[in-house]
Amino acid sequence: MTKLEKALYYAKKQASRCSPYVWSGQGQKVKNMTVLRLAKMENSGANAGRVMKFIYNNKQRIDKYSKVFDCSGLIIKALIYAGVLPEGYDDTANGLMHNPLFTKIKFENKQPGDLIFKVEGDKAYHVGMVSAPGMVTEAKGRAYGVVDNRIDSVWSACVRPNYETT
């Protein structure tokens, strides 16, 4: 598998595993999550409750390999898995958008493997990975988890990681 194929595989696999969205989630296994640990990771008790509800409602689809992610955590883990970013790398959606190792490209030129962003002003607040023409894999939110979605008009910026070198 190429680095691009590995990154796409990893991200899409998390959607198929019904991986939950958790604030500051960076690939921790769901099976190792306790209510207390979720509450410490989340930014409010109400949000921790929303995550627990998502896990309960999807207990038939969540398997022993399912992991928790926030939006940047999902993308970073996919790029680490592919060998594009080093183990232990950590950043935000905005940091990924401005990473000097990635090439900024016109949004209309996006391709599978490119990172796309929801931006307010010049700051990215959400990131996903183009998974197929017109589709994005993203850690969407506590009520949705990691999903494959259609790319809509709220996505507006794009960068291309270098899948050719280490």
N, C-alpha and C positions, 0 to 999 in steps of 0.2 A: 504494500500500500504506500502511496505517496504521502507526504506530509499533509497536503490538502485533503486527501481522502481520509486520513486519520482524524483530522480536526472535525470534518463533517460527520464522520462516523460517531465520534465521541458525543458531540452535541445532540445529534438525532437520537442516539441511544438513551440519553437522559430523558428526552421527551417520551420515548416508548416505555420507559420505566416509571412514568408518572412522578418524576422527581419534584418534590415540593420547593417552593420559593421561600427562603428564609433570609432575612436581613443578615448580612455578613457571612452567608453560607458559601463555603469554598470547597464543596465536595465531601463533607462529612457524611458518613453513612446514616441513613434514617434509622436503621435498627439500633444505632448507638445513641440516639437522641432520647433524652428524658425531658419531661415537662419543664424541669428546672433549667436544664441546659438551653432549651428553646427560649425560655423566658429571658435568660441572660443574653442570648444572641439578638433577640428581637428588640425593637425600639419602643415597644409598649406592651402591656399585658393584653390589650385588645388584639394586637397583631399576632401575638403568640397564640391566642385563642383561635384566630382565623387559620393559622397554620395547623394547629391540632385538629380543627374541623376538617380541613382539606385532607389530612392524613387519614382520619377516621372514614371520611366519605369515599376515599380511594384505596382502602386497605386491600381490596381484591387485586388491584393493579400494581401496587407498590411491592417490589420484591426485595430480597436480601441485598441486592446490589444498588438499589435506589439511593440517591444522595441528595443533600440539600444544597441549594445554590441561591445567590442573588444574581442579578444580571451580569455583572462583571466577573463574578466568581465562575459562572458557567463558561464564559468565553475564554477566560484565562486558563482554566483546567483543560479545555479542548486544545488550546494552543500549546500548553505544556505537554499534553499527551502526544501531540503531533511532533514535538521537538522544536517548535518555533520559539517558545519562551523557556527560560530556565526554570527548573524546579524551585519552588519557593517564591516565585514572582507574585507580586500583589499590586493592584492598582484599582482605580475607579473607572467608570465609563468615560469620564472626561479625560483621565490620564491615558486611556487606550486611544481615544480619538487624537490626542496630541503626541502620541509616542513617536519619537523621531525615527524609529526603525520601520515604521509603517508608511506606506505611500498614500497620500491623500489623492482620491480620484473623484471624478464627477459622479454624482449619484446615479445618473442615467447609465453609467458604464459599469455598474455593479455586476458581480458574478458570484457564483457559489464559492463560499469561503471568505468573502469580503465581510468586514464588520460594518454594520450600519448603526446609526445613532439617532435618538430623539434629542433635539437640541433646543435650548432656550437661550437666546442671545448668542454667545459664542461658547456656551458651556453644555456639554453632553450630560444628560441625566439618566440615560438608558441605552443599553447596547444589546445587539443581537447579531447572529451570523446568518448571512444569506445561505439558505440550504438548497435552493433550486430556483429557477427563474420565477420571480414573483412571490417567493416564500422566505420566511425568516424563522430560525429556531431561536427562542428567547426564554429566559426565566421571566415570565410575564408579571406575576404577582401572586400574592398569598392565596387568592381564590382560584388560581389557574395552574400554578407550578410551571414546569418547563413544557413548552408547547411549540408546535409548528403552526405558524399563522401566515396569512396573506400579508404582504407588505402594503401598508396603506400610506396615506399622505402625511402622517405625523413623523415618519422617518425622513430625515433630510440630509444627513452627512454620511460619508463613506470613506473607509481606509482599507488598504490591501496589505495584509501581512506578507512578509517574504517567505513563501513556502519552499523556495528553491535552495536556500542555504540555512545553516544552523545558526 
